[in-house]
Amino acid sequence: RAALVAALYAALTIAIAPLSYGPVQFRISEALKALVLVQPWLIPGIMAGTFVANLFSPYVGPWELVWMPLTDGLGGLLAWWIGRRWWPAGLGTYALTTAVAVGLMLHLVAGLPLWFTIGAVLIGEIVVIPLGWPIARTLMKWGLLP
């Protein structure tokens, strides 16, 4: 299942490039991050999907290939831990950790304004990540996520 999540994440990200990359980005694949709130063992799938998707980034390099997958791993663990108590806070945690990590990376790699990039990415994350919650609940209801 983690491999399926990785493949879906990468395919959805690459399919809508160039919207998926840069200071103002929109990754519909980020909705898959909601799945880790109910199944933390999917975190490696998100990490692997991020790695593959970022191979196609115009900013490809160590930041995209190491920093971002690690950030997704840490963000996923935090989101799962916090989301066990209240799922909206878990989703918000994942959105915030992603926005800060992407904003910092783009600031250091491309010299873009830190707070602008954090804010721009955060808006996209806040819109997209919660879209995955109904998907996660439906998959649980159908018995596809234990």
C-alpha positions, 0 to 999 in steps of 0.5 A: 500500500505504501508503494501505491501511495508513492506511485500515486503521489509522484504521478499526481504531482508530475501530471500537473507540473509546473503547478507542482513546483515553485514558490506558488505551488499546488499539488493535488497529491498532497491530499494523500498526506491525510491518509497517514493520520489513520495509517502511519505506515503509509509515511514511507510511501509519501516520502518515496513519492516526494522523492520521485516527484522531485526528480522532475523539479526545476529545483532538483538537488539535495534539498529536493531529494533529501530535505523534502522527503525527510520533512514529509517523514517528520511532518507525517509522524507529527501529524499522525501523533497530533491527529490521533487526538484531533484530526484537523490539528493533525492535518494543519500540522502537516500543512505547516511543516510542509510550508515551512520546509518548502519556504526555507528550501526555496529561500536558500536555493532560489533566494526567494523571500522566506515569509512569502514562500511559506505563506504561498505554500501554506495556502495551497497546503491548507486547501489540498491536504484536507481534501484527503480526509474524506478519501481516508474515511471512505477507504476505512469504511470500505475496509481498504485501510484497516 
